[in-house]
């Protein structure tokens, strides 16, 4: 698992790591394109990768793809979790009970899909963000998503053989050999 802040060098580090492990890795992109600026970010990522990559775009159900025997870079957990969070969001989260149930349901769905996907015999590299490192948002939906993301990061990190924190382009080993 590679984690860190925005523009910390996570994706580039993960790409180099995947290429050290395989001459033909899979890049599994989880984002939705929601505006022109974000499309430019995605295009920048695509342009950086060469033809040796197998590119797969999958917003939610990673386990649909057979990656047996491959090195797979999933970029990123944050956008993947966002897709579940907003797709499962009830019309109203006005009560604390509804908001808590939404967080719980989102985490259940994510953990279940993660287990299905990672049950394949493959090498997985997950890129994620440390969105909870800043201040507490005044927006309830953002606070709930930060909870989901933080708990999902903890879940993945607990199962990962290695965890790397990227700080200003420098990898700092948090867990592993």
JOBELWO-V153068 format. One record per helix or strand of 3 or more residues. SS is the DSSP state (h for helix, s for strand). FROM is the first residue (numbers start at 1). TO is the last residue. Records with the same first field share a line. If there is no record, write none. Layout:
# JOBELWO-V153068
SS = FROM-TO + FROM-TO
This chain:
# JOBELWO-V153068
s = 2-4 + 26-29 + 54-57 + 71-75 + 123-127 + 163-167 + 170-175
h = 10-21 + 36-48 + 62-64 + 77-87 + 96-118 + 131-133 + 140-159
